[in-house]
Amino acid sequence: MKTTNFIFLTILTYLLGISNLAAGPKEISKISGKVEDQSGQAVPYANVALIAVDGGLVDGAVSDENGSFTIESVKAAKVKLVISSIGYATYSSEAFELVPGMSKDFGKLVIQDEMTGLDEVTVKASRPEIIIEPDKTIVNVEGTVMAEGSNALDVVGRSPGIYVDQDGNINLNGRTGATVMINDRPTYMSATDLANFLRSMPADNIKSIEVINNPSSRFDAEGSAGVINIQLKKNTVDGVFGNVMVGSQYNGQYAPNAGATLNVKKGKWSTNGTLNYNEYAVYNDLDINRNFILEEGVSNFNQDSRITSRYKTPSFVGSANYEINENQNLGINLQASNSRDINTSSSTTVVTNPGQEFNNYIESFNDSEGTRNRVFTNLHYDAKLDTVGTKISADVDFTLMDSENSSLLDNSYWAGNDPEGGFSDRVLTINDMFYTILTAKVDFIKPLKGGKTLETGVKGSWVESDNDLDLSRAVGEGPYEPDPNSNRFIYNENVLAAYAMLKGSFNEKFSYQAGLRGEYSDITGNSVTLEQVNKQNYFNLFPSLFLQQKVSDKYQIVYNANRRITRPNYRLLNPFVYYIDPLTSEQGNPNLRPQYSTNFEMNHILKGAYQFTLGYSVTEDAFMQVFEQDQESRSTTTFTDNFDKTRNANFRAILPFEIKKWWNTSNMVQVNYNQFQSQIGEDVLDVDQVSYMVRTQQNFTLPKGFKLELMAMYLGPQIWGQGSIEGFGWLDLGVTKSLMKDKLSLSVNGTDLFRTQVIKATVDFADIDTSFRQYRSNQGIRFTLRYNFAKGESFRVKSSTGSSEERNRLD
């Protein structure tokens, strides 16, 4: 929409322009020196930073062409001077006191070569570093092969325990329902929109990915599978830092993408903005075979479909930050996107009936188009209240989203070889949705005696959605008549929450983190057309516990447990009926209840790199897609319902190895046991199965600026509710060439090289006998050209935590 495009330009102009404000007078300290290698040659463009002894960047610079550097700072801290550069070992000085107004010249500083010969050519290693903390696993991808030539969705899908399916749904440890955040803030998008948004984000802009399998009480209780937090790069260079990229992908359809990132800092102001445009084009070949058991025999429906989709998504993410003083920080974060999708599908269904000489045929064409506009604003304030670490932070989030979708389903029916002797009908669907979400939260951290820390906070969220579904039908070329399944649905949700968490240690071997979160929910769903109002209100407690045992310097064990909730997506509560084709429809469920999961995990960590994890979870009222079949009309309806109980037990091993300095490998093996139990209609479902997933990544840093990444993955057979899925696997390959002293990079990525990512599934339950075969156009090639630019002194853009739940349920 024009309004959203205007917002994009206004936001970008504001964020970049505001940084030109001049800072007030200040007492400046100067740290200088010159960086040289072992032969006495100057080392240009080396990263030089003042790092606080307790961790965290204070200030920094980049050496010039002669290796000289000067760091100007107004801060006071005990710091070390740290120098790093490609091909050299990191240099770290002795700690010293940084005092405003001081001047210190280090003179010549020599850094050592860090080389390994491969046919006498210098190379460097590039495996992502994995850091294990008591409550999360951090994958540092900055500067690795993984980050070049890929997008954010690719990198997320290759993180420990994560699998992204063909539809872009993110699964964590074999479970759906993970909450995805960017820089500690919610993405607030449906699964489809989130996948498109992450596809448009270059992975080169990512610093790290935090995988939080069992979140603490600090996080919203929403999201039964855990939290995935994408941290973008925060260290930039004085004045200007950024990159521009262009790329394209071909998988039977051509899809371009482009993006630009710009960071600017002056004085107390710092801003950053990323503007991306991404097209994602895909076709889906789907074969469905259905058998209906009748008294006189079996009726068979065999349907072949081709669905072609194209998503166009311009998006903007930016922030502006003002340091009121050394202890207080004020900022604004903005996200905006406009997404348009165009879908066309055609299908032919052959129907055979017992005792009938001729086959029946159904031919369907479904054209649909949709637009979604989304704007999100976060205002945050944080302050240090004393010198021992007492902190307070406050956030207010506001989200607006509107969506307009229309589709025309055109069907023709005939018998035998006489298409002209049949009849036709049409179904027109117009679906408009509008959402507003307001959240506010305050968090407080207080260090206590004995090394303990108390964290507490409160949060409120207010959600309103309005969904108007208008259906109409026409027979032949006749006029459209209203369909009784049209419906307007208004949904209101208010959630109030509070939490408290205590961190400390029993002794040198054992530390702990215990928390409790309480949430009160007040929900009203109003089907205006049906004059049906459903109300729910409930209060729940969500405890969490983490224990960390340090067995030795090279071996630790982390135990954790928590309870989580997943509320239904707003759209699923609307009692709509949406026609996919004449034989298949999707229906809403206003009686859908939240699902609750209790999770346990034990993680063994060896040498800070190797992980062996055991996990177990029980979910009550689990969301599952249910298939119902009408024998008389020969039609199938799908809807989301609550299963009585599901269980998941899993074992995961992460095994990274450095085979050579130029060859690293990261490997993961995961075994899942899933059990599904529920009463479905008059029948009882009770199934279980052991499944597994194997993934290996091979990273090579080769001569002359080349990097190579090979990724192979295989998923074994699995069950999912009523359905079972056969095993399948695929192979991806990427090559990156660095140019112009790493300022320019060209990447070529091939996906699903052997066209093996084929999904075959069956539903054999009660009177349902259906099989599926699906191949999306995953086999393709992608080109990416990226230019990085930087100038000046290093600085950091601060971040703060916003709300993390409500917008993830917009689908």
Steps between C-alpha positions, in 0.01 A plus 500: 500500500609861435466581869749233600745602228483857629566369852809315372650816350411714800652252746821461301544876460439557870732231627788602278446874535466510877854373546641826365410676824814616672595381845565738785844580645682215671841413645667266253770242568727386214655155459739465204758270346610324182430138399779306326560137405805292586696635205439862601239566230200712588170313544220718354133472586557299818221508761623674816268498801489592866333207673383521861658234722152381596406467132341740254632750248583848637635672185718420203647594165641359175867549410568715194705409192821555699382283790451797732194538721351744747208421729312792650274430797310681774445187709665373817568129551767239560583377151732301278614602152408219259615486135369255241542468125444233237796261489645611836474378857305725736717735711390596852681748728520507877200659671516873573270775627331711231440848643337793313766751390791254507746445213682169444723403208571126464761560230564207266290192569601177323232240422592145403411323175238227527562297183477148373638394162285338234725479196689789666192727497371672815156390622296543817240293681133590489288263708229678698588520869241345730478634856294311754350696787272359774179615332592524130734399219663782300612441140742774392470517122664840437783468249440130426431320176147441633436877499609566143266447209216385727194663649380506860255212450781278366721572801219450751421164339859384550520585871500226768169318532320714237332378184318723251248309290409567137227745600742708709364377836771494766524187717717483811596159638223329305229739628313785336411825674842667541499876559737692268652831612742747341731693733293386800182634345203319353457451127120498537438324170313199376708198401476586128585867546784419739654256250485761223641766732795280602564406137541871423757550780862432398672266743808721479316747725463239778741488792359197679195281551386413852314170533304488825339159531338562838462877561513644851217687672633828359355404161131490415354159576375488139673253269518138609804412288735772627653825374733581209662843534685643198763755604601739222844660487531778755865603464541751218752767407505866589299703255383237255488122476286283275462286193298473181407178326321376191410146412264267323378145511378265229306183575278489192399857579722807524493695828720807569597649836696803619579675825698770674608547860626830640618586851585855607626641832585846622545589862221364713283411200523171316270371227480200274268395222463204266283517190444177308299386201446130445305292254440137576357294218409133529288240327351203677415173328245319715344161435217382727340158490180442706304180549141502625370168629137458391257207539528423129881530488779757495469844342838651406587867459839568338599868488804657330570865580755767413506801733715799405568771758696824502555714810632857473617645831663839554589544868675743730658451843661791680574662831612829649670522837592792726736464795362746755810437708724206583223339703186575299397407149190589294410350165246415235479189281296475182396216274290546190414270214269479202447154358316400186439144392361364174392136482365301210406134515352249261390146575338210322319231697403161357216328687433128465189349657411131544263375232540816289623458143635852450728708718392835637728802471543824694721780372572795730681831469562715806649849463569697815673821594573656836672797661612547860625824654669498837652772720658435841645760740691436821592777745745401772685650792764338719706630788773388741390612846826440685855372460426142612277418202145600594312559174152589383355490148165588349351418159184597313414322174229590253409299190261561212431248227244481223452225246290477184462170315278393213473174307288357220449124483367391159385135469385287208337155532434238231474123443675279248651672200246781474637817668242710316214304653583587859435802721706754692491718811709775655584600858614856571672565835591841643679490834595823682679507837616779727704473821615740772734390778621707794742367760682664790757351738743597777797285613716550810834335590649525851832340608480357853752394758687176449515536121125455453290697252127569511306573180135597492257665262144559385337506158163573343380430147180602323406345166206565268443335163218541250461236227233537229459197272262546206413192291278486194415231243389492139374210285621506142501856370229602744522776760680463832280420798603538867640189664373421853859433615585872480593635840630801690707416808626745764758382753619678817774374729644659813792336684658627823823339621758527779815303576783468749830315457797435730849411379790387716729212591512238773876462471775500236350194333127581495316813386126549459230716345142462626198698387122518506274680254127558538271596210132594502316480165162652413379402152183571301424362154193648330359344182284795390332310217410198713420715805727271699726630780764281669670626817801358678692623803764307689805545723810280469834466674812419298805394706854460365814352653862478379786321676855510372753245628867558428645149517841619382652777290416301187169344599176652623138390522199733474159387626187704428124473517208732424133526412377686188178598324413544133186696422321445167572721204223758481386386155454139608231603749283647224227245406560563129490251212761556229483295178830374364333300222155338461613198702706671770415777746658652808289592801559711811437385854366755754527239777877457460669510841861596589751218518726451803837326502729389782863468390812342646856502366846379603794629296851353529770735369857383433789738437252783445414366153352149502139468615299192595144593592207301635156662493142407587173692466132432556243720327135508596234626255766502227411671172475255213359512150205261477361345182130417477345319205139508386420171329180629342640816340848346458656818645776559756505775762810599698502700821718550807383328816632417846654157543466355848872449548827478309840391628845569361829351619817594318875451497728745319876488441696794356850408387723771351849406380795685354653251259748751359544873549324541165238227553240500774191291543192531719277197544169439674304186572155520655268215595136572588229286652152642435171373636154634412184412694154643441132430450407609146127471441402145586852363453807494723846593369795350690819486291872538567825479307875554530638734233840654442673788328864513385678812375862566405666821387845505343674840486813555292713816476693467175775693323446829318204614709271202432277344765290187461211367708333161458185416698323164495189416699274198540173464691386149577136380488273674750140532610307821556155457649288297260767501229830325437784636286768302319866584546676741263825696471684755288838656424591871475827651377631858519813673371615851596780706343641801689631798305642846572648404839172339613294809420326323212369143498329290235307193612341219301274256684338187365208347691357147491760403240355157423129593527447264792299725735177318419236458768278192498233467767193293581196539722355160592263549790137396554330533159775724352734344243701779338854528366698807392810562291643851492801666347561869534754656265784476751759414236646831394798731480552833675749780426590773750736795458575698817714810561603598854609850585639641823671813621623613837474410864312202642188555703201303624127547451325402822194280502219434742238233535149553365200275530531153355169331443192655346595565139631146449135385497375706205481212254 
